[in-house]
Amino acid sequence: IQLDQNGQGTTSAAAVDNGSNDACPYGPVPGGIASMALSQTEFDCSHVGVNTVTLTVVDNYENTSTCMATATVQDNVAPIALCQNVTIQLDQNGQGTTSAAAVDNGSNDACPYGPVPGGIASLALSQTAFDCSHVGSNSVTLTTTDINGNSNSCLATVTVQDNVAPAISECEGNFAVFNGQEEITSASVIDFSATDACGIQSTVYAPAIITCDQLGQNVEVLVTVTDVNGNSNECLTTVKTDGLPCGWMDFGEDGIGCEDGNEVDYNPVTESFTLASNGCATTNFSQDDAAYVQTELCGDGEIIAQVTDIDPLGQGWAGITLRESEAPGAKKVELLSNLGNMLRRAIRTTTNGYAYPAQLFRPQATWLKLVRTGNIFVGYASIDGINWQNVLVANIPMNTCIQAGLLVTNYSNTTLVTGTFDNVTVNGAGSGLNLQLPDTEGEQVDQSESLDFMLFPNPVKDQLYLDLISYDGQEVSVEILNQLGQPVIQRRYAPFGESPVVFELNELSSGTYFVRLISGNSEKVKKFLIVK
């Protein structure tokens, strides 16, 4: 017997009868059997399986007999599978689960009897475990099986959501140290680490860059990290700024030929530079040896600085320079102070050429200025930064773009000397500065007044050097005069070339002498001593 979709099934006595008969086939009923009756004809889910029934037959003369039969009841009707859509959230590990019971929406069977109420023996879901790769809609199949082994299925949608923000494990700002850079990216100076089970999509820094104009400030940076599913987290950290102002840079430990002796510091509050020269003494004037910091100067321009401290005093020089590069033998003009009574100038007209130093007696002249106009370089000194005195003029062909810098050098190679500079300014032609060999009043300097020469050493024994660099290309007459004003040595240069020139004094006795130099309308006289 097959149960129908309602769990009902029937049979009959005739179906069970297998040819019951009687010896007296005659009578009211042909065949002799007057009636047949079955002990049970209706069956339901409770009867699934083997059932014993009794067939009772009655002949025409009311004689009865019975026999036993087996009625096997079968349920071959599938259950009704009902599904509902579900939504699940991934956890911090990117994992999420659901179950068949969660998807089931009241699946049932016509045979609600048996070991499982409702007639459903089991529910099975095609997929219960989900991860980041399943974010979105996923189709699953729910399979229902009744207690009699019949099964059916339905489809459902499992929506997987990732609502877990990335985890930030580190967010710490460091120092943004400027050394010639106009800007530094925030990402490069923040130690940041974040993880997400489904993956990081982006990390955004606000502000994204820190500029050299912010030197000395503490810059707050908001870091926002977003995962691949749009969840975000953020942290706020502080980046401290240090280093050199916009456009300025040093060359690490070596400065200009100053092996492991160069150190540069800048105070953005006082706007002061401090350079430390550890054993950097220029003894070979074809190769420089100094602590050094510089900025680029293209075209005409000037550098101005005030030397405010040298420590220890009397052990070194601090000053300014205009030079073609940081190479030790680069062409240059430099002007330095010892914060005593002396200035020192040095001029190198050819790469790796000799840069003879000359010392000038200029008490309290702590302000220094170098001006470039084309290939003409003019140096000035001042005690107040207002009234300037010309101390050098040089004609040196250099590249369009050169370096304007500060430097500190030692008297000897065994000392550590620091120099401090205030009021440092570098002005280029683009600033509107009038650069025609100007004096402090902006008036044209009389070229003849800018002509000067240096002599060294003084006192001298055998050889006297004259630095005539400002007379380059001009006709020059040089005379060495004794105390009576009588010339003892005479030379003429037409025109003058490489400086310095050397005068041999072996034939002259000890005493006071004079050097007279005539060029055009300019005449200069300086005194020196010969000591044998």
LOBANU-512429 format. One record per residue (C-alpha): residue in three letters; x, y, z. Coordinates in Angstrom, 1 decimal. Each point is the difference from the previous one (the first is absolute). Layout:
N
NODE  drenmi      xx      yy      zz
NODE     ALA       X       Y       Z
...
//
This chain:
532
NODE  drenmi      xx      yy      zz
NODE     ILE     0.0     0.0     0.0
NODE     GLN     1.4     3.4    -1.0
NODE     LEU    -0.9     2.9     2.2
NODE     ASP    -1.1     3.1    -1.8
NODE     GLN     1.1     3.6     0.5
NODE     ASN    -2.3     0.2     3.0
NODE     GLY     1.6    -3.1     1.6
NODE     GLN    -3.1    -2.1    -0.8
NODE     GLY    -0.3    -3.4    -1.6
NODE     THR    -2.7    -2.7    -0.4
NODE     THR    -0.4    -3.6    -1.1
NODE     SER    -3.0    -2.4    -0.1
NODE     ALA    -1.0    -3.6     0.8
NODE     ALA    -0.1    -0.7    -3.8
NODE     ALA     3.6     1.2    -0.3
NODE     VAL     1.0    -2.4     2.8
NODE     ASP    -2.1    -2.9    -1.2
NODE     ASN     2.0    -2.5    -1.9
NODE     GLY    -2.9    -2.2    -1.4
NODE     SER    -1.9    -0.9     3.1
NODE     ASN    -2.7    -2.7    -0.9
NODE     ASP    -2.6    -2.3     1.4
NODE     ALA    -1.0    -3.7    -0.7
NODE     CYS    -3.5     1.1    -0.7
NODE     PRO     0.3     2.4    -2.7
NODE     TYR    -3.7     0.1    -0.5
NODE     GLY    -2.4     2.3     1.7
NODE     PRO    -0.8     3.7     0.0
NODE     VAL     3.6     1.0    -0.7
NODE     PRO     1.8    -1.7    -2.8
NODE     GLY     3.1    -1.7     1.1
NODE     GLY    -1.3    -0.7     3.5
NODE     ILE     1.5     3.0     1.7
NODE     ALA    -2.6     2.3     1.3
NODE     SER     2.3     2.7     1.5
NODE     MET     3.6     1.0     0.8
NODE     ALA     1.2     2.4     2.7
NODE     LEU     3.5     1.3     0.8
NODE     SER     0.9     0.9     3.5
NODE     GLN     1.7     3.3    -1.2
NODE     THR    -0.3     1.9    -3.2
NODE     GLU     1.2     3.5     0.8
NODE     PHE     3.6     0.8     0.8
NODE     ASP     2.0     3.2     0.8
NODE     CYS     3.6     1.0     0.8
NODE     SER    -0.2    -1.9     3.3
NODE     HIS    -0.4    -3.3    -1.9
NODE     VAL     3.1     0.4    -2.3
NODE     GLY     1.5    -3.4    -0.1
NODE     VAL    -1.5    -3.5     0.4
NODE     ASN    -3.5    -0.3     1.4
NODE     THR    -1.9    -3.4     0.6
NODE     VAL    -3.6     0.0    -1.1
NODE     THR    -2.7    -2.7     0.1
NODE     LEU    -2.2    -0.9    -2.9
NODE     THR    -3.3    -1.5     1.1
NODE     VAL    -2.1    -1.8    -2.7
NODE     VAL    -3.7    -1.1     0.5
NODE     ASP    -1.7    -2.6    -2.4
NODE     ASN    -3.6    -0.1    -1.0
NODE     TYR    -0.8    -2.0     3.0
NODE     GLU     1.7     2.3     2.5
NODE     ASN     2.9    -2.1     0.5
NODE     THR     3.2     2.1     0.6
NODE     SER     3.7    -0.4    -0.3
NODE     THR     3.0     2.4     0.4
NODE     CYS     3.5     0.3    -1.2
NODE     MET     2.8     2.4     0.9
NODE     ALA     1.7     2.3    -2.5
NODE     THR     2.7     2.7     0.2
NODE     ALA    -0.7     3.5    -1.2
NODE     THR     3.2     1.9    -0.6
NODE     VAL    -0.5     3.8     0.2
NODE     GLN     2.6     2.2    -1.8
NODE     ASP     0.6     3.7     0.1
NODE     ASN     1.6     1.1    -3.3
NODE     VAL    -1.2     3.7     0.1
NODE     ALA     2.8     2.5     0.4
NODE     PRO    -0.2     2.6     2.8
NODE     ILE    -0.7     3.7    -0.7
NODE     ALA     3.2     2.0     0.2
NODE     LEU    -0.3     3.6     1.0
NODE     CYS     3.0     2.5     0.0
NODE     GLN     0.6     3.5     1.3
NODE     ASN     2.9     2.3    -0.9
NODE     VAL     2.5     0.8     2.8
NODE     THR     2.7     2.6     0.6
NODE     ILE     3.2    -0.8     1.9
NODE     GLN     2.9     2.2     1.4
NODE     LEU     3.6    -1.0    -0.4
NODE     ASP     2.0     0.2     3.3
NODE     GLN     3.4     1.6     0.5
NODE     ASN     1.6    -3.0    -1.5
NODE     GLY    -2.0     0.3    -3.2
NODE     GLN    -2.1    -3.1     0.9
NODE     GLY    -3.8    -0.4     0.1
NODE     THR    -2.5    -2.9     0.3
NODE     THR    -3.6    -0.8    -0.4
NODE     SER    -2.1    -3.2     0.4
NODE     ALA    -2.7    -2.0    -1.8
NODE     ALA    -2.3     0.9     2.9
NODE     ALA     0.6     3.7    -0.6
NODE     VAL    -0.9    -0.4    -3.7
NODE     ASP    -3.0    -2.3     0.6
NODE     ASN    -3.3     1.8    -0.2
NODE     GLY    -2.3    -2.7     1.3
NODE     SER     0.7    -3.0    -2.3
NODE     ASN    -2.6    -2.8     0.8
NODE     ASP    -1.2    -3.4    -1.0
NODE     ALA    -3.5    -1.6    -0.2
NODE     CYS     1.3    -2.6     2.4
NODE     PRO     0.7     1.9     3.2
NODE     TYR     0.3    -3.1     2.1
NODE     GLY     3.1    -1.9     0.9
NODE     PRO     3.2     0.7     1.7
NODE     VAL     0.2     3.6    -1.3
NODE     PRO    -3.0     2.3     0.6
NODE     GLY    -1.4     1.5    -3.1
NODE     GLY     1.2    -2.9    -2.1
NODE     ILE     3.3     1.6    -1.0
NODE     ALA     2.8    -2.3     1.0
NODE     SER     2.9     2.3    -1.1
NODE     LEU     0.9     3.3    -1.5
NODE     ALA     3.2     0.6    -1.9
NODE     LEU     1.4     3.2    -1.5
NODE     SER     2.4    -0.1    -2.9
NODE     GLN     2.3     2.6     1.6
NODE     THR     0.2     1.2     3.6
NODE     ALA     3.5     1.5     0.2
NODE     PHE     0.9     3.3    -1.7
NODE     ASP     3.0     2.4    -0.2
NODE     CYS     1.2     3.2    -1.6
NODE     SER    -0.3    -1.5    -3.5
NODE     HIS    -3.8    -0.4     0.5
NODE     VAL    -0.8     3.6     0.9
NODE     GLY    -3.3     0.7    -1.8
NODE     SER    -2.7    -2.3    -1.2
NODE     ASN     0.5    -3.8     0.1
NODE     SER    -2.6    -2.6    -1.2
NODE     VAL    -0.3    -3.1     2.2
NODE     THR    -2.2    -3.1    -0.1
NODE     LEU    -2.0    -1.3     3.0
NODE     THR    -0.8    -3.7    -0.2
NODE     THR    -2.8    -1.4     2.1
NODE     THR    -0.4    -3.8     0.7
NODE     ASP    -3.1    -1.5     1.6
NODE     ILE     0.0    -2.9     2.4
NODE     ASN    -0.7    -2.3    -2.9
NODE     GLY     3.1     1.0    -2.0
NODE     ASN    -1.8     2.3    -2.5
NODE     SER     1.8     3.3    -0.7
NODE     ASN    -0.6     3.3    -1.6
NODE     SER     2.0     3.3    -0.3
NODE     CYS    -0.4     3.7    -0.4
NODE     LEU     2.4     2.9    -0.8
NODE     ALA     0.8     2.9     2.3
NODE     THR     2.3     3.0    -0.1
NODE     VAL     2.6     0.5     2.8
NODE     THR     1.2     3.6     0.0
NODE     VAL     3.5     0.2     1.6
NODE     GLN     1.0     3.4     1.5
NODE     ASP     3.3     1.3     1.2
NODE     ASN    -0.6     2.8     2.5
NODE     VAL     3.2    -0.4     2.0
NODE     ALA     2.4     3.0    -0.3
NODE     PRO     3.7    -0.6    -0.5
NODE     ALA     2.0    -0.3     3.2
NODE     ILE     2.8     2.6     0.5
NODE     SER     2.9    -1.4     1.9
NODE     GLU     2.5     2.9    -0.3
NODE     CYS    -0.4     3.7    -0.7
NODE     GLU     3.0     2.1     1.1
NODE     GLY     1.4     3.1    -1.6
NODE     ASN     3.7     0.6    -0.3
NODE     PHE     2.2     2.9    -1.0
NODE     ALA    -0.3     1.5    -3.4
NODE     VAL     3.6     1.2    -0.6
NODE     PHE     0.4     2.5    -2.8
NODE     ASN     3.3     0.1    -1.9
NODE     GLY    -0.6     1.7    -3.3
NODE     GLN    -3.5    -1.4    -0.5
NODE     GLU    -2.9     2.3    -0.6
NODE     GLU    -2.4    -2.6     1.4
NODE     ILE     0.0    -3.4     1.7
NODE     THR    -2.9    -2.6    -0.3
NODE     SER    -1.8    -0.7     3.3
NODE     ALA     0.1    -3.7    -0.8
NODE     SER     3.8     0.0     0.0
NODE     VAL     0.2     1.3     3.6
NODE     ILE    -2.8    -1.9     1.7
NODE     ASP     0.3    -3.5     1.3
NODE     PHE    -3.4    -1.4    -0.9
NODE     SER    -1.3    -3.6     0.0
NODE     ALA    -3.5    -1.3    -0.5
NODE     THR    -1.5    -3.4    -0.8
NODE     ASP    -3.3    -1.2    -1.4
NODE     ALA    -1.1    -3.5    -0.6
NODE     CYS    -1.4     0.9    -3.4
NODE     GLY     2.9     2.3    -1.0
NODE     ILE     0.9     3.7     0.1
NODE     GLN    -1.3     2.0    -2.9
NODE     SER     1.7     3.4     0.8
NODE     THR     1.8     2.1     2.6
NODE     VAL    -0.5     3.8    -0.2
NODE     TYR     2.1     2.5     1.9
NODE     ALA    -1.4     3.5     0.6
NODE     PRO     1.9     2.1    -0.7
NODE     ALA     1.8    -2.2    -2.5
NODE     ILE     3.2     2.2     0.0
NODE     ILE     1.8     2.1     2.5
NODE     THR     1.7     3.1    -1.5
NODE     CYS     3.3     1.7     0.9
NODE     ASP    -2.0     3.0     1.0
NODE     GLN    -1.3    -2.0     3.0
NODE     LEU     3.5    -0.4     1.4
NODE     GLY     0.0     0.1     3.8
NODE     GLN    -3.7    -0.8     0.2
NODE     ASN    -1.7    -3.1     1.4
NODE     VAL    -2.3    -1.2    -2.9
NODE     GLU    -3.1    -2.1     0.9
NODE     VAL    -0.7    -2.6    -2.6
NODE     LEU    -3.2    -2.0    -0.3
NODE     VAL     0.5    -3.5    -1.4
NODE     THR    -3.0    -1.7    -1.5
NODE     VAL     0.2    -3.7    -1.0
NODE     THR    -2.8    -1.6    -2.0
NODE     ASP    -0.5    -3.7    -0.8
NODE     VAL    -1.2    -1.6    -3.3
NODE     ASN    -3.6     0.1     1.2
NODE     GLY    -0.1     3.7     0.9
NODE     ASN     0.5    -0.3     3.8
NODE     SER     2.4     2.6     1.4
NODE     ASN     1.9     0.9     3.1
NODE     GLU     2.2     3.0     0.9
NODE     CYS     2.6     1.3     2.3
NODE     LEU     1.5     3.4     0.8
NODE     THR     3.7     0.4     0.5
NODE     THR     2.6     2.8     0.1
NODE     VAL     3.0     0.5    -2.2
NODE     LYS     2.7     2.2     1.3
NODE     THR     2.1     2.0    -2.5
NODE     ASP     3.7     0.6     0.1
NODE     GLY     2.9     0.8    -2.3
NODE     LEU     0.8     2.9    -2.3
NODE     PRO    -2.3     2.7    -1.4
NODE     CYS    -1.3    -0.1    -3.6
NODE     GLY     2.6    -0.4    -2.6
NODE     TRP     2.9    -0.5     2.4
NODE     MET     2.0    -3.3     0.2
NODE     ASP     3.2    -1.4     1.4
NODE     PHE     2.0    -2.9    -1.4
NODE     GLY     0.1    -2.3     3.0
NODE     GLU     3.1    -0.7     2.0
NODE     ASP     2.6     1.3    -2.4
NODE     GLY    -1.1     3.6    -0.7
NODE     ILE     2.6     1.3    -2.4
NODE     GLY     2.9    -2.5     0.2
NODE     CYS    -0.7    -0.2     3.8
NODE     GLU     0.1    -3.7     0.6
NODE     ASP    -2.4    -0.9     2.9
NODE     GLY     0.3     3.5     1.3
NODE     ASN    -3.0     1.8    -1.4
NODE     GLU    -3.2     0.7     2.1
NODE     VAL    -2.7     2.5    -0.8
NODE     ASP    -2.9     1.1     2.2
NODE     TYR    -2.8     2.5    -0.5
NODE     ASN    -2.2     1.6     2.7
NODE     PRO    -3.3     1.0    -1.6
NODE     VAL    -0.9     2.1     2.9
NODE     THR     3.1     2.3     0.0
NODE     GLU     0.6    -0.7    -3.7
NODE     SER     3.6    -0.7     0.8
NODE     PHE     2.4    -2.4    -1.7
NODE     THR     2.7    -1.8     2.1
NODE     LEU     2.8    -1.9    -1.8
NODE     ALA     2.5    -2.2     1.7
NODE     SER     3.4    -0.7    -1.6
NODE     ASN     1.9    -2.8     1.6
NODE     GLY     3.6     0.2    -1.0
NODE     CYS    -0.8     1.6    -3.4
NODE     ALA     2.9     2.4    -0.6
NODE     THR     0.8     1.3    -3.5
NODE     THR     3.8    -0.5    -0.3
NODE     ASN     0.1    -0.7    -3.7
NODE     PHE    -1.6     3.0    -1.7
NODE     SER    -0.6    -2.0    -3.2
NODE     GLN    -2.5    -2.2     2.0
NODE     ASP    -2.5     1.3     2.5
NODE     ASP    -0.7    -1.6     3.4
NODE     ALA    -3.0     1.4     1.8
NODE     ALA    -3.4    -0.7     1.6
NODE     TYR    -2.5     1.3    -2.6
NODE     VAL    -3.7     0.6    -0.7
NODE     GLN    -1.3     1.5    -3.2
NODE     THR    -2.9     1.0    -2.2
NODE     GLU    -0.2     0.5    -3.7
NODE     LEU     0.4     3.4    -1.6
NODE     CYS    -0.8     0.3    -3.7
NODE     GLY     1.0     3.1    -1.8
NODE     ASP     0.8     3.3     1.8
NODE     GLY    -0.5     0.1     3.7
NODE     GLU     1.6     0.4     3.5
NODE     ILE     0.4    -1.7     3.3
NODE     ILE     0.1     1.9     3.3
NODE     ALA     0.7    -1.4     3.4
NODE     GLN     1.1     1.1     3.5
NODE     VAL     2.5    -2.1     1.8
NODE     THR    -1.1     0.1     3.6
NODE     ASP     2.1    -2.6     1.7
NODE     ILE     3.2    -2.1    -0.4
NODE     ASP     0.7    -2.5     2.7
NODE     PRO     2.8    -0.2     1.1
NODE     LEU     0.8     3.5    -1.0
NODE     GLY     3.3     0.4    -1.8
NODE     GLN     0.0    -3.6    -1.3
NODE     GLY    -1.8     0.4    -3.3
NODE     TRP    -1.7     2.0    -2.7
NODE     ALA    -3.7     0.3    -0.9
NODE     GLY    -1.4     1.7    -3.1
NODE     ILE    -1.8    -0.1    -3.3
NODE     THR     0.9    -1.2    -3.5
NODE     LEU    -1.2     0.0    -3.6
NODE     ARG     1.4    -3.1    -1.7
NODE     GLU    -0.6    -2.1    -3.1
NODE     SER    -0.5    -3.2     1.9
NODE     GLU     0.7    -1.8     3.3
NODE     ALA     3.1    -1.6    -1.5
NODE     PRO     3.1     0.9     2.0
NODE     GLY     1.7     1.6    -3.0
NODE     ALA    -3.0     1.9    -1.4
NODE     LYS     0.3     3.6    -1.2
NODE     LYS    -1.0     2.3     2.8
NODE     VAL    -0.1     3.2     1.8
NODE     GLU    -0.1    -0.1     3.8
NODE     LEU     0.0     2.5     2.8
NODE     LEU     0.5    -1.1     3.7
NODE     SER     0.3     1.6     3.4
NODE     ASN     1.9    -1.3     3.1
NODE     LEU    -2.1     2.3     2.2
NODE     GLY     3.2     1.6     1.0
NODE     ASN     1.4     2.8    -2.0
NODE     MET     0.5    -1.8    -3.3
NODE     LEU    -1.8    -1.1    -3.1
NODE     ARG     1.3    -2.5    -2.4
NODE     ARG    -0.8    -0.1    -3.7
NODE     ALA     0.8    -2.7    -2.5
NODE     ILE    -0.5     0.0    -3.8
NODE     ARG     0.4    -3.0    -2.3
NODE     THR    -0.3     0.9    -3.7
NODE     THR     0.6    -3.4    -1.5
NODE     THR    -1.2    -3.5     1.1
NODE     ASN     2.6    -1.6     2.4
NODE     GLY     2.1     3.2    -0.3
NODE     TYR     1.7     1.7     2.9
NODE     ALA    -2.3     2.2     2.2
NODE     TYR     2.5     2.2     1.8
NODE     PRO    -1.4     1.3     3.2
NODE     ALA     0.3     3.6     1.0
NODE     GLN    -0.7     1.4     3.4
NODE     LEU    -1.6     3.5     0.6
NODE     PHE     0.0     2.0     3.2
NODE     ARG    -3.7     0.7     0.5
NODE     PRO    -0.8     0.3     3.8
NODE     GLN    -3.6    -0.9     0.9
NODE     ALA    -0.9    -0.7    -3.7
NODE     THR    -2.3    -3.0     0.7
NODE     TRP    -2.5     0.7    -2.9
NODE     LEU     1.1    -1.4    -3.3
NODE     LYS    -1.4     0.3    -3.5
NODE     LEU     0.9    -1.5    -3.4
NODE     VAL    -1.7     1.3    -3.1
NODE     ARG     0.1    -1.6    -3.5
NODE     THR    -0.7     1.9    -3.2
NODE     GLY     0.9    -2.2    -3.0
NODE     ASN     3.6    -1.0     0.6
NODE     ILE     0.7     2.9     2.3
NODE     PHE     0.1    -0.8     3.7
NODE     VAL     0.1     2.7     2.6
NODE     GLY     0.5    -0.4     3.8
NODE     TYR    -1.0     2.3     2.8
NODE     ALA     0.4     0.1     3.7
NODE     SER    -2.0     1.9     2.6
NODE     ILE    -0.1     0.5     3.8
NODE     ASP    -3.8     0.6     0.1
NODE     GLY    -1.5    -1.5    -3.2
NODE     ILE    -0.8     3.5    -1.2
NODE     ASN     3.2     1.7    -1.0
NODE     TRP     2.1    -2.1    -2.3
NODE     GLN     3.6     0.2    -1.1
NODE     ASN     1.3    -1.7    -3.1
NODE     VAL     2.8    -2.5     0.7
NODE     LEU     0.4    -2.0    -3.2
NODE     VAL    -0.9    -0.1    -3.7
NODE     ALA     0.7    -3.0    -2.2
NODE     ASN    -0.7    -0.9    -3.6
NODE     ILE    -0.7    -3.8    -0.1
NODE     PRO    -2.0    -1.8    -2.8
NODE     MET    -2.4    -2.3     1.7
NODE     ASN    -3.1    -2.0    -1.0
NODE     THR    -3.4     1.7     0.0
NODE     CYS    -1.0    -1.9     3.1
NODE     ILE     2.5    -0.1     2.8
NODE     GLN    -0.1    -0.6     3.8
NODE     ALA    -0.4     2.7     2.6
NODE     GLY     1.1    -1.4     3.3
NODE     LEU     1.2     0.3     3.6
NODE     LEU     3.2    -1.6     1.2
NODE     VAL     2.2    -0.5     3.0
NODE     THR     3.6    -1.1    -0.1
NODE     ASN     2.6    -0.5     2.7
NODE     TYR     3.4     1.4     0.7
NODE     SER     1.4    -3.5     0.5
NODE     ASN    -1.0    -3.6    -0.6
NODE     THR    -0.2    -0.8     3.7
NODE     THR    -2.9     2.3     1.1
NODE     LEU    -3.8     0.0    -0.1
NODE     VAL    -1.3     3.4    -0.9
NODE     THR    -3.7     1.0    -0.2
NODE     GLY    -1.2     3.1    -1.8
NODE     THR    -3.4     1.6     0.4
NODE     PHE    -1.7     2.2    -2.7
NODE     ASP    -3.0     2.4     0.3
NODE     ASN    -1.8     2.2    -2.5
NODE     VAL     0.8    -2.4    -2.8
NODE     THR    -1.6     1.1    -3.3
NODE     VAL     0.5    -1.1    -3.6
NODE     ASN    -1.5     2.2    -2.7
NODE     GLY    -0.2    -0.8    -3.7
NODE     ALA    -0.5     2.2    -3.0
NODE     GLY    -3.6    -1.2    -0.1
NODE     SER    -0.6     1.8     3.3
NODE     GLY     0.2     3.4    -1.8
NODE     LEU     3.4     0.8     1.7
NODE     ASN     2.0     2.5    -2.0
NODE     LEU     3.3    -1.7    -0.5
NODE     GLN     2.4     2.2    -1.8
NODE     LEU     3.0    -0.2     2.3
NODE     PRO    -2.1     1.9     2.6
NODE     ASP     1.1     1.5     3.2
NODE     THR    -2.4     0.1     2.9
NODE     GLU    -1.7     3.1    -1.3
NODE     GLY    -0.8    -1.7    -3.3
NODE     GLU     2.3     2.3    -1.9
NODE     GLN     2.5    -1.1    -2.6
NODE     VAL     3.5    -0.7     1.5
NODE     ASP     2.9     1.8    -1.7
NODE     GLN     2.0    -2.9    -1.4
NODE     SER     3.3     1.8     0.8
NODE     GLU    -1.0     0.1     3.6
NODE     SER    -0.7    -3.7     0.1
NODE     LEU     3.6    -0.7    -1.2
NODE     ASP     2.2    -1.2     2.8
NODE     PHE     2.8    -2.5     0.6
NODE     MET     1.2    -2.1     2.9
NODE     LEU     3.6    -0.8     1.0
NODE     PHE     1.2    -2.9     2.1
NODE     PRO     1.7    -1.0     2.1
NODE     ASN     0.7     3.1     2.0
NODE     PRO     2.7     0.1     1.4
NODE     VAL     1.8    -1.9    -2.8
NODE     LYS     3.4    -1.5    -0.3
NODE     ASP     0.7    -1.2    -3.6
NODE     GLN    -3.2    -0.1    -2.1
NODE     LEU    -2.8     2.6    -0.1
NODE     TYR    -3.4    -1.0    -1.5
NODE     LEU    -2.3     2.5    -1.5
NODE     ASP    -3.7    -0.8    -0.6
NODE     LEU    -1.0     2.1    -3.0
NODE     ILE    -3.2    -1.9    -0.9
NODE     SER    -2.1     3.1    -0.2
NODE     TYR     2.3     1.4    -2.8
NODE     ASP    -0.6    -3.0    -2.2
NODE     GLY     0.2     1.0    -3.7
NODE     GLN     1.3     3.6     0.8
NODE     GLU     3.4     1.6    -0.6
NODE     VAL     1.8     0.2     3.4
NODE     SER     3.3     1.5     1.1
NODE     VAL     1.5    -1.3     3.2
NODE     GLU     2.9     1.6     1.9
NODE     ILE     1.7    -1.0     3.2
NODE     LEU     1.4     3.2     1.7
NODE     ASN     2.5     0.4     2.8
NODE     GLN    -0.4     2.3     2.9
NODE     LEU     1.2     2.9    -2.1
NODE     GLY    -2.8    -0.7    -2.6
NODE     GLN     2.6    -1.2    -2.5
NODE     PRO    -1.1    -3.0    -2.2
NODE     VAL     2.1    -3.1     0.6
NODE     ILE    -2.2    -2.4    -2.1
NODE     GLN    -2.3     1.0    -2.9
NODE     ARG    -2.4    -2.1    -2.1
NODE     ARG    -2.6     0.6    -2.6
NODE     TYR    -2.9    -2.2    -1.0
NODE     ALA    -1.9     0.7    -3.2
NODE     PRO    -2.4    -1.4     0.7
NODE     PHE     0.2    -1.7     3.4
NODE     GLY    -0.8    -3.7     0.0
NODE     GLU     0.2    -2.7     2.7
NODE     SER     0.2     0.9     3.6
NODE     PRO     2.0     0.1     2.3
NODE     VAL     3.4     1.2    -1.2
NODE     VAL     3.2    -0.6     1.9
NODE     PHE     2.8     2.4     0.7
NODE     GLU     3.4    -1.4     1.0
NODE     LEU     1.5     2.1     2.8
NODE     ASN     3.3    -1.7     0.6
NODE     GLU     2.0     3.0    -1.1
NODE     LEU    -1.8     2.4     2.3
NODE     SER     1.0     0.7     3.6
NODE     SER    -2.2     0.1     3.0
NODE     GLY    -2.1     3.1     0.4
NODE     THR    -3.2     1.8    -1.0
NODE     TYR    -1.2    -0.1    -3.6
NODE     PHE    -3.0     1.0    -2.0
NODE     VAL    -1.9    -1.5    -2.9
NODE     ARG    -1.5     2.5    -2.4
NODE     LEU    -2.5    -1.3    -2.6
NODE     ILE    -1.3     2.2    -2.8
NODE     SER    -2.8    -0.9    -2.5
NODE     GLY    -1.6     2.7    -2.0
NODE     ASN    -1.1     2.7     2.5
NODE     SER     0.3    -2.3     2.9
NODE     GLU     3.0     0.0     2.3
NODE     LYS     0.5    -2.1     3.1
NODE     VAL     2.9     0.0     2.5
NODE     LYS     0.6    -2.5     2.8
NODE     LYS     2.8    -0.4     2.5
NODE     PHE     1.8    -3.2     0.9
NODE     LEU     3.0    -1.1     2.0
NODE     ILE     3.0    -2.1    -1.0
NODE     VAL     1.5    -2.0     2.9
NODE     LYS     3.0    -2.1    -0.8
//
